[in-house]
Amino acid sequence: MRYFLDTEFNGFGGGLISVALVPEHDGDEEFYVSLPLPDDIEPWVAQNVIPYLRHVPPAIDLQLNRVEAADHVAAYLAGDSDPVIIADWPEDLAHFCALLVTGPGRMAGVDFGLRLELINAAGFSAAANSRIPHNALHDARALRDFYMAD
């Protein structure tokens, strides 16, 4: 199955703040997790991302550390023998892959494999199409809707 990825992070090159995966089929379980906030939040992120972190359904609003979040991603995808992670921005894929690394020579239990796909979403803007811009879950939903409309 295809999953649409979005992340929020603390400015260019900054740490991961939240990650969301939205399955291609509307109504299937979505994934969202936020991580501990850094001590020094970039001003743009403080104004445009942080206020919207909690704007997700309570059932999936998890706040976990990196290792717990990585394990949660692995558990979420474990039932799928061929997951494809789709993103429209390379930094989203980079943060997602980095999250799966849980220590030196160790990674979350993604022993089923997965594929990553960076799409050309020229003309698409998550901020312009998301119900709550700069919230990873809502931006991932907007990406799914954009992709599936083609």
Long-range contacts (C-beta under 8 A, 24 or more apart in sequence): 1-25, 1-28, 1-80, 1-82, 1-83, 1-84, 2-83, 2-84, 2-86, 2-147, 3-31, 3-77, 3-83, 3-84, 3-85, 3-86, 4-86, 4-87, 4-140, 4-141, 4-143, 4-144, 4-147, 5-85, 5-86, 5-87, 5-92, 5-93, 5-96, 5-140, 5-143, 6-87, 6-92, 6-126, 6-136, 6-137, 6-139, 6-140, 6-143, 7-91, 7-92, 7-95, 7-96, 7-136, 8-45, 8-49, 8-53, 8-134, 8-135, 8-136, 9-45, 9-91, 9-95, 10-38, 10-41, 10-42, 10-45, 11-42, 11-44, 11-45, 14-38, 14-42, 14-45, 16-66, 16-95, 16-98, 16-99, 17-45, 17-49, 17-50, 17-53, 18-53, 18-135, 18-136, 19-69, 19-73, 19-95, 19-96, 19-99, 19-136, 20-56, 20-136, 20-137, 20-139, 20-140, 21-73, 21-76, 21-77, 21-85, 21-140, 22-137, 22-140, 22-141, 22-143, 22-144, 23-144, 24-144, 24-148, 29-60, 29-76, 30-57, 30-60, 30-137, 30-140, 30-141, 31-60, 31-72, 31-73, 31-76, 32-56, 32-60, 32-61, 32-62, 32-136, 32-137, 33-62, 33-63, 33-64, 33-69, 33-72, 33-73, 34-61, 34-62, 34-63, 34-64, 35-63, 35-64, 35-65, 35-66, 35-69, 36-63, 36-65, 48-133, 48-134, 49-134, 49-135, 52-132, 52-133, 52-134, 52-135, 52-138, 53-135, 55-132, 55-135, 55-137, 55-138, 56-135, 56-137, 56-138, 60-137, 66-99, 66-102, 67-102, 67-103, 69-99, 70-99, 70-100, 70-101, 70-102, 70-107, 70-108, 71-102, 71-108, 71-109, 73-99, 73-100, 73-108, 73-110, 74-100, 74-108, 74-109, 74-110, 75-109, 77-110, 77-112, 77-114, 78-109, 78-112, 80-112, 81-112, 82-113, 82-115, 83-112, 83-114, 83-115, 84-114, 84-115, 84-116, 84-117, 85-114, 85-115, 85-116, 85-117, 86-117, 86-119, 86-143, 86-147, 87-116, 87-117, 87-118, 87-119, 87-143, 88-118, 88-119, 88-121, 88-124, 88-126, 88-143, 89-118, 90-118, 93-118, 119-147, 121-146, 121-147
